[in-house]
C-alpha cells in the first residue's frame, strides 16, 4: 500500500518536472498551448506558478514556488496511490 503511494508520489513529481521542461522547450506556440492544456489536467498544482506573475521575484522565491508545486503534485498523486493501494488490499481480503 505505501509502496504504491510512494511510486505514485514519484510519478507525480517526475510528471510535473517533465511537463515544465517540455513547456519551456516549446514556449508560446500551438504545441505549447497543447502542453499547457494537458498540464491543467495532469499537473493541477501548476496553479502555484501564478504567484510568480507580474512582479520581480528572487531566485529563491522562484525555486520555492516550483519546488512546492512539484511536491504538491507528488502529494496529490501519492494520495491517489494510497487510495488505490487501500482498495487493492481490501479486494485481497
N, C-alpha and C positions, 0 to 999 in steps of 0.2 A: 504494500500500500504506500509506504513512504518512499520506496524506491520509484514507484510510478510518479509520485508527486515531484520528486527530485528531477526525474527525466523531463517532465512537463515544464518545470521551472527553467531548466537549462534550455529547452526548446524555445520558450518564450523570450528569454534573453537573447539567444542567438538570432531568432527571427527578427526582433526589433533592431538589432545591430545591422543585420543584413539589409533590411528594408531602408534604414537610414543611409547606408553606404550606396545602395542602388539608387535611391532618390538623389543623392548628391552627384552621382555619376551622370544621370540623365537630365537633371535640372528641370527647367520650366518648359518642357516640350510635351507633345501629346503622350509620349511614353511616360514622362514624369507625372502627368496627370493620372494616368492609369495606375502607376505605383502608389500615388497618394490615395486613390480610391481603395486600393487593396489594403493599404496601411490603416485606413479608418476602421476596417473590419478586423484585421489580424493584429493590430497594434493599438488597442484602444487608449492606452496611456500616452500615446503620442500627443494628446492634447496638452500635456505638461509643457510642451515646447512653446505654447502660446505665451508663457511667462517671459520669453525672450524677445517678443515682438515689440518694436517701436522704441527701443532705448539702447543705450550702450551698456553692455554688461562686461564684467571682468571675466577673465578666462576661468577662474574658479566657479563663478556663478553659472556659466555655460556648462562646464563639466558636471556640476552638481545637478542641474536640471536634466541633462541627458542621462546621468547615472541613475537618478531617481525614476526617470521614465523607463529605462531598461529594466530596472529591478521591479518596478511596479507591474510591468508586463509579465515578468517572470513569476511574480506572486499570483497574478490572475490565472496564468496558465497552470501554476502549481496547485492552486485551489481546485481547478478543473480536474487535474490529475488525481488529486486526493479524493474527490467525489467519484471519479471513475474507479479508483482503487477500492474504495469502500463498497461500491456496487458489485465489483468483481468478487470481493471477499464474501459478500452476502450471498451471492449466487452459488459460491462453492459450498456454503454451509447447508 
